[in-house]
Amino acid sequence: MKHYAFLVFLFLIFTSCNKELSFENETFDEKSDLPCKNDCPQITIDIPIAKNKGIPADSINKKVFSVVKEIVYFGEEPAKANDYNTLAKSFIASYEEMHKKFPTETFGWEGKIVGNVEFHSETILNIKIDHYTFTGGAHGYQGFRSLLFDPKTGKTIFNDQLFKDEKKFMAFAEKKFRAKYKIPSSANINATGLMFENDKFQLPQNIFYTEEGLLLYYNSYEAGSYADGPKDILFPYAEVNQFLKYQ
């Protein structure tokens, strides 16, 4: 009887471990076959894949893929790709199609997407995607994307769901933001050259949970010009836990 109970105990431990989310990065590369001398078009996607089976992993993997597809795909119609290999091929195919139409104007297309698990607790999972794409023009575009999930269900957690009272947190964050970037409290938020919509402070599209604290990250163009670069502000958790639903 004791032997049977011990086997049941081991089975429960094994089952519990299998249910825990685990990630392994996978890399997908693609290059153009068209002849080139320098800056040959290529794309690399290095992304964390949830390996355990079940709804949380499936839901997270689908969401991460949809965001990477949004970043990578070049074209007017939605991409039909349903896996990373096909997505990488579609990027190169778009280049080759453009090169046939404008052979002297297309060169050096590049895509580099690197994802990692930035933060993982019992209540929240944060996947960070660092992405750079160049498809012509004066410069490429580099930015960060923050994807927040409930690790138990795999459901996306949206920014407005992070706070007990978003307005109170926004007022707190604006004071700290003004202090960091030396914007007088009596002046409009864009007084020193920022470009917030309607001249009103807003939380960024990307909020990160990090080991050091809660990071508000404004990509280029979100709060200022490309030349001004991204803006960010980090809050130690001791300062903001009072506002957060997830810790």
C-alpha positions as a Markdown table, in Angstrom:
| # | Residue | x | y | z |
|---|---|---|---|---|
| 1 | Met | 0.0 | 0.0 | 0.0 |
| 2 | Lys | 2.8 | 2.3 | 0.9 |
| 3 | His | 4.5 | 1.5 | -2.4 |
| 4 | Tyr | 1.3 | 2.3 | -4.3 |
| 5 | Ala | 1.0 | 5.6 | -2.5 |
| 6 | Phe | 4.6 | 6.5 | -3.3 |
| 7 | Leu | 4.0 | 5.8 | -7.0 |
| 8 | Val | 0.9 | 8.0 | -7.0 |
| 9 | Phe | 2.9 | 10.8 | -5.3 |
| 10 | Leu | 5.6 | 10.6 | -8.0 |
| 11 | Phe | 2.9 | 10.6 | -10.8 |
| 12 | Leu | 1.4 | 13.8 | -9.3 |
| 13 | Ile | 4.8 | 15.5 | -9.2 |
| 14 | Phe | 5.5 | 14.5 | -12.8 |
| 15 | Thr | 2.1 | 15.7 | -13.9 |
| 16 | Ser | 2.5 | 19.0 | -12.1 |
| 17 | Cys | 5.9 | 19.6 | -13.6 |
| 18 | Asn | 4.5 | 19.0 | -17.1 |
| 19 | Lys | 1.9 | 21.6 | -16.6 |
| 20 | Glu | 4.4 | 24.3 | -15.8 |
| 21 | Leu | 5.2 | 26.7 | -18.6 |
| 22 | Ser | 8.6 | 26.2 | -20.1 |
| 23 | Phe | 10.1 | 28.0 | -23.1 |
| 24 | Glu | 12.8 | 27.2 | -25.7 |
| 25 | Asn | 14.0 | 29.6 | -28.3 |
| 26 | Glu | 13.9 | 28.5 | -31.9 |
| 27 | Thr | 15.6 | 30.3 | -34.8 |
| 28 | Phe | 14.3 | 30.7 | -38.4 |
| 29 | Asp | 16.6 | 32.2 | -41.1 |
| 30 | Glu | 15.9 | 33.0 | -44.7 |
| 31 | Lys | 18.0 | 34.7 | -47.4 |
| 32 | Ser | 17.3 | 35.8 | -51.0 |
| 33 | Asp | 18.7 | 33.7 | -53.8 |
| 34 | Leu | 19.0 | 36.7 | -56.0 |
| 35 | Pro | 22.7 | 37.7 | -56.7 |
| 36 | Cys | 24.0 | 40.5 | -54.5 |
| 37 | Lys | 27.3 | 42.0 | -53.5 |
| 38 | Asn | 26.7 | 43.7 | -50.1 |
| 39 | Asp | 23.8 | 43.9 | -47.7 |
| 40 | Cys | 22.2 | 40.8 | -49.0 |
| 41 | Pro | 18.5 | 40.6 | -48.0 |
| 42 | Gln | 17.9 | 38.3 | -45.1 |
| 43 | Ile | 15.7 | 37.8 | -42.0 |
| 44 | Thr | 16.3 | 36.0 | -38.7 |
| 45 | Ile | 13.5 | 35.2 | -36.2 |
| 46 | Asp | 14.7 | 34.0 | -32.8 |
| 47 | Ile | 11.6 | 33.5 | -30.7 |
| 48 | Pro | 10.6 | 31.7 | -27.5 |
| 49 | Ile | 8.2 | 28.8 | -28.0 |
| 50 | Ala | 6.2 | 27.4 | -25.1 |
| 51 | Lys | 6.9 | 23.7 | -25.2 |
| 52 | Asn | 4.5 | 22.1 | -22.8 |
| 53 | Lys | 1.2 | 21.0 | -24.2 |
| 54 | Gly | -2.1 | 22.6 | -23.2 |
| 55 | Ile | -4.2 | 25.7 | -23.6 |
| 56 | Pro | -1.8 | 28.2 | -21.9 |
| 57 | Ala | 1.1 | 27.2 | -24.2 |
| 58 | Asp | -1.1 | 27.1 | -27.4 |
| 59 | Ser | -2.7 | 30.5 | -26.6 |
| 60 | Ile | 0.7 | 32.2 | -25.9 |
| 61 | Asn | 2.3 | 30.7 | -29.0 |
| 62 | Lys | -0.5 | 31.9 | -31.2 |
| 63 | Lys | -0.4 | 35.4 | -29.8 |
| 64 | Val | 3.4 | 35.7 | -30.1 |
| 65 | Phe | 3.2 | 34.5 | -33.7 |
| 66 | Ser | 0.5 | 36.9 | -34.6 |
| 67 | Val | 2.5 | 39.9 | -33.3 |
| 68 | Val | 5.7 | 38.7 | -35.1 |
| 69 | Lys | 3.7 | 38.4 | -38.3 |
| 70 | Glu | 2.4 | 41.9 | -37.8 |
| 71 | Ile | 6.0 | 43.2 | -37.5 |
| 72 | Val | 7.5 | 41.1 | -40.3 |
| 73 | Tyr | 4.9 | 41.0 | -43.0 |
| 74 | Phe | 5.3 | 43.5 | -45.9 |
| 75 | Gly | 2.3 | 43.9 | -48.1 |
| 76 | Glu | -1.2 | 45.4 | -48.3 |
| 77 | Glu | -3.1 | 42.1 | -47.7 |
| 78 | Pro | -2.8 | 40.0 | -44.5 |
| 79 | Ala | -0.2 | 37.3 | -44.6 |
| 80 | Lys | -1.4 | 33.8 | -45.1 |
| 81 | Ala | 1.6 | 32.4 | -43.3 |
| 82 | Asn | 0.8 | 30.2 | -40.3 |
| 83 | Asp | 4.3 | 29.3 | -39.2 |
| 84 | Tyr | 7.6 | 31.1 | -38.8 |
| 85 | Asn | 9.4 | 29.4 | -41.7 |
| 86 | Thr | 6.6 | 30.5 | -44.1 |
| 87 | Leu | 6.6 | 34.0 | -42.6 |
| 88 | Ala | 10.4 | 34.4 | -43.1 |
| 89 | Lys | 10.0 | 33.2 | -46.7 |
| 90 | Ser | 7.2 | 35.7 | -47.3 |
| 91 | Phe | 9.5 | 38.5 | -46.2 |
| 92 | Ile | 12.1 | 37.5 | -48.7 |
| 93 | Ala | 9.5 | 36.9 | -51.4 |
| 94 | Ser | 8.2 | 40.4 | -50.9 |
| 95 | Tyr | 11.7 | 41.7 | -51.4 |
| 96 | Glu | 12.3 | 39.7 | -54.6 |
| 97 | Glu | 8.9 | 40.9 | -56.0 |
| 98 | Met | 9.8 | 44.5 | -55.3 |
| 99 | His | 13.3 | 44.0 | -56.8 |
| 100 | Lys | 11.8 | 42.8 | -60.1 |
| 101 | Lys | 9.7 | 46.0 | -60.3 |
| 102 | Phe | 12.4 | 48.4 | -59.1 |
| 103 | Pro | 15.8 | 46.7 | -59.6 |
| 104 | Thr | 17.9 | 49.8 | -59.0 |
| 105 | Glu | 15.9 | 51.0 | -55.9 |
| 106 | Thr | 15.7 | 47.9 | -53.7 |
| 107 | Phe | 18.6 | 46.7 | -51.7 |
| 108 | Gly | 19.6 | 45.5 | -48.3 |
| 109 | Trp | 16.3 | 44.5 | -46.9 |
| 110 | Glu | 16.7 | 43.1 | -43.4 |
| 111 | Gly | 14.6 | 41.7 | -40.6 |
| 112 | Lys | 15.8 | 40.7 | -37.1 |
| 113 | Ile | 13.4 | 39.7 | -34.5 |
| 114 | Val | 14.6 | 38.4 | -31.1 |
| 115 | Gly | 12.2 | 37.4 | -28.3 |
| 116 | Asn | 12.8 | 36.4 | -24.7 |
| 117 | Val | 10.9 | 35.8 | -21.5 |
| 118 | Glu | 11.5 | 39.0 | -19.7 |
| 119 | Phe | 9.5 | 38.2 | -16.5 |
| 120 | His | 7.6 | 35.2 | -15.2 |
| 121 | Ser | 5.8 | 35.0 | -11.9 |
| 122 | Glu | 2.7 | 33.0 | -10.7 |
| 123 | Thr | 0.4 | 35.8 | -11.9 |
| 124 | Ile | 2.0 | 37.3 | -15.0 |
| 125 | Leu | 4.2 | 36.4 | -17.9 |
| 126 | Asn | 6.0 | 39.0 | -20.0 |
| 127 | Ile | 7.6 | 38.2 | -23.3 |
| 128 | Lys | 9.7 | 41.0 | -24.9 |
| 129 | Ile | 10.2 | 41.2 | -28.6 |
| 130 | Asp | 13.2 | 43.3 | -29.9 |
| 131 | His | 12.7 | 43.9 | -33.6 |
| 132 | Tyr | 14.4 | 45.7 | -36.4 |
| 133 | Thr | 13.2 | 45.9 | -40.0 |
| 134 | Phe | 14.6 | 47.7 | -43.0 |
| 135 | Thr | 12.6 | 47.7 | -46.3 |
| 136 | Gly | 14.1 | 50.7 | -47.9 |
| 137 | Gly | 14.1 | 54.4 | -47.2 |
| 138 | Ala | 16.4 | 56.5 | -45.1 |
| 139 | His | 16.6 | 54.1 | -42.2 |
| 140 | Gly | 15.1 | 51.0 | -40.7 |
| 141 | Tyr | 12.9 | 50.8 | -37.6 |
| 142 | Gln | 13.9 | 49.3 | -34.3 |
| 143 | Gly | 11.5 | 48.9 | -31.4 |
| 144 | Phe | 10.4 | 46.7 | -28.5 |
| 145 | Arg | 7.1 | 45.0 | -28.0 |
| 146 | Ser | 5.7 | 43.8 | -24.7 |
| 147 | Leu | 3.4 | 40.9 | -24.6 |
| 148 | Leu | 1.7 | 40.2 | -21.2 |
| 149 | Phe | -0.1 | 36.9 | -20.3 |
| 150 | Asp | -1.8 | 35.1 | -17.5 |
| 151 | Pro | 0.5 | 32.1 | -17.2 |
| 152 | Lys | -2.4 | 29.9 | -15.9 |
| 153 | Thr | -4.8 | 30.5 | -18.8 |
| 154 | Gly | -2.6 | 31.9 | -21.6 |
| 155 | Lys | -4.9 | 34.8 | -22.0 |
| 156 | Thr | -3.4 | 38.2 | -23.0 |
| 157 | Ile | -3.4 | 40.8 | -20.3 |
| 158 | Phe | -3.9 | 44.3 | -21.8 |
| 159 | Asn | -2.4 | 47.4 | -20.4 |
| 160 | Asp | -5.6 | 48.8 | -19.0 |
| 161 | Gln | -6.1 | 45.6 | -17.0 |
| 162 | Leu | -2.8 | 46.0 | -15.1 |
| 163 | Phe | -3.9 | 48.7 | -12.7 |
| 164 | Lys | -6.4 | 49.0 | -9.9 |
| 165 | Asp | -7.0 | 52.6 | -10.9 |
| 166 | Glu | -5.4 | 53.5 | -14.2 |
| 167 | Lys | -6.1 | 57.3 | -13.8 |
| 168 | Lys | -4.3 | 57.4 | -10.5 |
| 169 | Phe | -1.3 | 55.5 | -11.9 |
| 170 | Met | -1.2 | 57.8 | -14.9 |
| 171 | Ala | -1.2 | 60.9 | -12.7 |
| 172 | Phe | 1.6 | 59.4 | -10.6 |
| 173 | Ala | 3.6 | 58.4 | -13.8 |
| 174 | Glu | 3.2 | 61.8 | -15.4 |
| 175 | Lys | 4.8 | 63.5 | -12.4 |
| 176 | Lys | 7.8 | 61.2 | -12.5 |
| 177 | Phe | 8.1 | 61.4 | -16.3 |
| 178 | Arg | 8.1 | 65.3 | -16.1 |
| 179 | Ala | 10.7 | 65.2 | -13.4 |
| 180 | Lys | 13.0 | 62.8 | -15.5 |
| 181 | Tyr | 12.7 | 64.8 | -18.7 |
| 182 | Lys | 12.7 | 68.2 | -17.0 |
| 183 | Ile | 9.2 | 69.3 | -18.1 |
| 184 | Pro | 7.8 | 72.0 | -15.7 |
| 185 | Ser | 4.5 | 70.9 | -14.0 |
| 186 | Ser | 2.9 | 74.2 | -15.2 |
| 187 | Ala | 3.8 | 73.6 | -18.9 |
| 188 | Asn | 2.1 | 71.4 | -21.5 |
| 189 | Ile | 3.6 | 68.0 | -21.8 |
| 190 | Asn | 4.9 | 68.8 | -25.3 |
| 191 | Ala | 6.5 | 72.0 | -24.2 |
| 192 | Thr | 10.0 | 70.7 | -24.6 |
| 193 | Gly | 9.5 | 69.1 | -28.0 |
| 194 | Leu | 7.7 | 65.9 | -27.2 |
| 195 | Met | 4.8 | 64.8 | -29.5 |
| 196 | Phe | 2.1 | 63.2 | -27.3 |
| 197 | Glu | -1.2 | 63.1 | -29.1 |
| 198 | Asn | -3.5 | 66.0 | -28.2 |
| 199 | Asp | -0.6 | 67.4 | -26.0 |
| 200 | Lys | -1.7 | 65.1 | -23.2 |
| 201 | Phe | 0.4 | 62.6 | -21.3 |
| 202 | Gln | -0.4 | 59.0 | -22.1 |
| 203 | Leu | 0.9 | 55.6 | -20.9 |
| 204 | Pro | 3.0 | 53.8 | -23.6 |
| 205 | Gln | 1.8 | 51.0 | -25.8 |
| 206 | Asn | 4.5 | 48.8 | -24.2 |
| 207 | Ile | 4.8 | 48.2 | -20.4 |
| 208 | Phe | 7.4 | 45.7 | -19.2 |
| 209 | Tyr | 7.7 | 43.8 | -16.0 |
| 210 | Thr | 11.4 | 43.5 | -15.3 |
| 211 | Glu | 13.5 | 42.2 | -12.4 |
| 212 | Glu | 14.3 | 45.8 | -11.5 |
| 213 | Gly | 10.8 | 47.2 | -11.7 |
| 214 | Leu | 7.9 | 48.3 | -14.0 |
| 215 | Leu | 9.2 | 49.9 | -17.2 |
| 216 | Leu | 7.2 | 52.3 | -19.3 |
| 217 | Tyr | 8.7 | 52.2 | -22.8 |
| 218 | Tyr | 7.8 | 54.7 | -25.6 |
| 219 | Asn | 9.2 | 53.5 | -29.0 |
| 220 | Ser | 10.4 | 56.1 | -31.5 |
| 221 | Tyr | 7.5 | 58.2 | -32.9 |
| 222 | Glu | 5.2 | 57.3 | -29.9 |
| 223 | Ala | 6.1 | 60.3 | -27.8 |
| 224 | Gly | 8.7 | 62.1 | -29.9 |
| 225 | Ser | 10.4 | 62.3 | -33.3 |
| 226 | Tyr | 12.6 | 59.6 | -34.7 |
| 227 | Ala | 15.6 | 61.8 | -34.0 |
| 228 | Asp | 14.6 | 62.1 | -30.4 |
| 229 | Gly | 14.7 | 58.3 | -30.0 |
| 230 | Pro | 12.7 | 56.2 | -27.5 |
| 231 | Lys | 11.7 | 57.4 | -24.1 |
| 232 | Asp | 11.4 | 55.3 | -20.9 |
| 233 | Ile | 11.0 | 55.4 | -17.2 |
| 234 | Leu | 11.5 | 52.6 | -14.7 |
| 235 | Phe | 9.6 | 52.4 | -11.4 |
| 236 | Pro | 10.9 | 50.1 | -8.6 |
| 237 | Tyr | 8.1 | 47.8 | -7.5 |
| 238 | Ala | 8.1 | 49.3 | -4.0 |
| 239 | Glu | 6.8 | 52.5 | -5.6 |
| 240 | Val | 4.1 | 51.1 | -7.8 |
| 241 | Asn | 2.9 | 47.8 | -6.2 |
| 242 | Gln | 0.0 | 49.9 | -4.7 |
| 243 | Phe | -1.3 | 50.5 | -8.2 |
| 244 | Leu | -0.7 | 47.0 | -9.7 |
| 245 | Lys | -3.2 | 44.1 | -9.9 |
| 246 | Tyr | -0.5 | 41.7 | -10.9 |
| 247 | Gln | 2.8 | 41.3 | -9.0 |
